[in-house]
């Protein structure tokens, strides 16, 4: 029996369960094993999803085998490989958003391909695409560069390189930061970028306090911004 690997999206905001398509439940029912970033929150998410889609019916969480992805240690890779060889249907879940996108789950998907397992990506909320959609920036040419350097000097250098590349290639640059460093990276952007460069901040996506704004760096410099500890994603555009 050929193994089927479901890439199961999760919510970006704990209270935004409606952003996850109801057909995800069918995939969950078809799985025997889950590989997740955080088992506790994944269990809580499935219980909430089940309750929203199938009121009155309760998911039996302990019917599934659970593995934490971690840093894809050899024991995790071996366990994943073994379950595929056994023909088990596997669900991979990120802590938020879509597995395999800015997420360690991509390593497991790569293994699944080498073992000729069937891969089934399922649609759901993704902060990168939602932010790009709402930014008004170039959606034809863009790149996601993940986290910028922590060191202040290296971060400024990286920002200038992203701005120059955006102008040269007419592309949107998308990046993220640990929420408690949001204000530092915003300050670095406003300090180092040209006034005409467009900068978008998308905070709390899909949540009740969702806030998205695009303006030039010059305009941002006249505003007071405090996004400390608020999950955010950032976009930069210096193109035409």
N, C-alpha and C positions, 0 to 999 in steps of 0.2 A: 504494500500500500504506500503510495507516494505522500510524503509529508506536505502539508500546506502551512505556510508561514503568513499570518495576518499581521499587518502593520496597523495597529489600532490607535487612533488619535485620542488625545485626552484634552480636557478643558484648559484654557489659559487662565481662567478665573474660576474659583471653586463654586461660585453661585451661578455660573453660566452654562449649566448642563444642557440647556436648549440649543446650544451651538454645536452639539454633537449629533450627527444623524442617527435616527432611531434604528437603522439597519445594522448599526454596530453590535447590537445585542445578538443578532443572528451569528455574527462572527465569534463573539464571546462564547456562545453556546456550543460552537463547533470546535472549540479549543480544549485541549487536555492539559496544556502547560503554558505558563506565562513567564517571560523574561522581562523584568521591569527595572526601572531606575531606583524606585523606592517602593518596597512591598507594602508598607503600611498605607501610604497615600493611594497606591494603586487599588488595594482592596477597598478602601473607603470610596474611591471614585466609582468602582464597579457596583457597589451597593447603591450608591446614589443614582447612577444611571439606570440600574435595574428597576428601582422604585419609581423613577420618572416615566419609564417606558412601559413597565409591566406592574402597575399598582396592584397590591394584594399578593404579588408573587415575590418570593425572596430568593436571591441567589445563594447557592451553597458554595461559599468561597473555598472551603476546605476540600471540595471535590477536585480542585486543580492543584497541580504541582507548581511551586513558585521558586524562581531563581532571581537573584539580584544581579544586574548586569555589571555594576561596578566599573572597573577599568579593564574589563574583558580578560581577567586572569585566566590562566590555562585551565583551571577547573571549570570555569564558566563556559569556555569554548568547548571543552570536552563534553560537558553535560548537554550543551546545545546540539553538538554533532551527534551524540548518542540518541537523543530524542528524535532527530530527523531520520536516522538510520532505522529507528523503531517504527517509523511511519506516523508519529504523533503529529497532531495539528497544534501549532505553536502561535501564541499571541505575543507580540513585542509592543511594549508601551513605554513612552517617554514620561517624564515627570510633568511635562506640559507640551501641548502642541502635537506635531507629527513626528513619529519615530523615524530615525535615519536622517533628519534634517537638523543640523547643529546638535547632534545627539549621538551618544556612544552606540546606539542600536545599529548604526550603519555597519559596524564590524560583524555583527551577527548576520545581517542580511548578506554581506559578502561571503560568509561561510556557507549560507544556505544556497547561494548560486553555485558554489563549487561542488555541492552535493546534489545538484539538480532538483532541489525542492521547488515547489511552486510558490511564488511570491504574490501576495494579494494586498496591495496598498489601499487603504480606505481613507476617504476624504474626511476632513475635520478642520478645526481652526488652526491656522499657522500664523504666528506673529509677523514673520518676515513678509509674507504676501499681503496680509491685511494692512500692514503699515505702508507697503509700497502702493497698494491700491488707493489708500487715503491720502498719500503725500502730494499728489499732483506732479510728481517727478517722472523722469523717463522710465516707463515700464517696458520699453523695448530692449534697452541695454542697461543691465544692472549687475552688481555682484555683492554677495554677502561675505564679509571678511571676518565674522566672528568677533572675538574680543580684541581690543587694542592693548598695547603694552601697559603694564602697571607703572613702570618707571616714568616720571614726569617728562624728562627730556626725550626718551624714546617715544612716548605717546605723542608729543608735539611733532616729532619728526614723521611719525606714521600718519598723523592727520594731514600734514602738508603734502605728503606723497599721495594720499587718497584724493585730496582736493585737486592736485595737479593731474592725476590720472583721470579724474572725472571730467575735467576741462578738455583734456587731450582726446579722450575716447567718447565724450558726450554720454557718460554713463552715471547711473545713480549708485552711490556707495552706501551699503547698509551694514550696521554693526550694533553690537549689544555691549552691555556692561553689567557687572554685579550691582544690584540696586543700591547698595550703600556707597557706591562710588559714582552714582549718576551725576551729582552736582560737580564733582571734579572734572568729569569728561565734558560736561556742558561748558564749564569755565575754560577748558583747554580749547574747545572749538571756537568759542567767542574771542579768545585771545589770539589765535593763530590764523584763522581763515580770513579771506577777503570779505569786505562788507557786502559785496554783491552775491556771494555764494549763498545758495538756499540751504536751509537747515530745517529738518523736520523732527519733531519729537512725538512719539506715539506712546502714551503711558496708559497702563491699566486696560489694555485691549480686551474687549468683550465684557468688561466689568461695568458696574453701575457708575464708577467714577472715571470711565474712559475719557481720555483727553488727547486730541490730536491737533497739532498745529504746524504749519509750514510758513516760514518767513525768511527774509534775508538775514544774514548774520548782523548786519547793521541795525535792523529792526529789533532783533533779539537783544542786542546790547542795551536797549532802553527798557527792558523788562526785568522784573525780579522773578527768578525761577527757582523753585525748591521741589525737587523730585526725589528727595532722600528716601530710600527704601521702597520706592514705587517701581514695580516691574515696567521697564521701558525699552524701546528700541529706537535707534537713531538712523537718520538718513541724511546724506550730504550730496548736493548737486551743484556743480560749478560749470555745467555744460551750457550749450547755447539756449 
